[in-house]
């Protein structure tokens, strides 16, 4: 079966008949989103279709049946099943109008024909086989069967050659062949071959003077329709190398996005693109030394707090609380405890700055019984988890808003009797 979309990949409207319609649901991820939505609708099979069913590495088309959105098209044997998101069912024999989301189709055709072209060039220039390819929603890649990482110079060579062929406007044709004859064009580069449930003639896609390849996808009719190809980068993946690329409209979109980001960076960094890297490195260095200075100061504060306590007139208080909100800096607590006098029950916290109910770290030091008892109570109040050993208890908490309540509990425990008197 050759669908209308494969016979004429430029047809955007088509009238056909409904063969069957069944109620169905579909888990669909809307373009640009990550979470699937459950859609209610119908699976509709038509006499023919201009909407390409997912296959050969190319995602399905979107479009409409009688104005109702088609969210997925899959091929089953000789039939294409359209999932239509609608509450109105289609009747068998209905004459309906199909329309195609042309921008999506054009983008897919450009990436797919572009893939054939660069696959052929990597084969002829370097004898690298393409073992698979991926048409992503942003960029695409081919997987090349080689262990050598491909240099920028090699990518530039292929890119230059591909764009030369685009400028020459080589013709792209699709011929229908007997599957046995078509197998000749199922070379090592495209080992997938025909799917098991394929029926009828096979399609051979030819780029004039470049290559012939068996393929089910929709393709441009002339390389000039690819506009241009950019090979972005090559990366190693297991025993292969992936070459990432964009073709046609995507080159323009990507360039637009990059330029916009560049302008935002100019403003944020107060410098032009050629200085960006240098300015960021400078910022990183500054941040590193500021962090170092801050930690040193915080340690000094811890020591001074401990000394202040040590210098208070005897007898020392029975318990002592200290809560800092300069960020979760365990060093502050450790330094304080190393310098603080013995014989006092300590309740110390360091937590995220700026908010009262932020996350933080808590340390208790005191007698084994008290540490265990208050550790458990405080962790529950502060929504945290921790454990104690001997005279120490340490825990992480998620909600610091109840710290004053914890302080009050200690006040009552240690000084409650005194107040009563
Ligand atoms: Zn293909």
Boltz pocket constraint, residues with backbone or C-beta under 6 A from the ligand:
constraints:
  - pocket:
      binder: B
      contacts: [[A, 56], [A, 112], [A, 116], [A, 214], [A, 215], [A, 216], [A, 217]]
      max_distance: 6.0
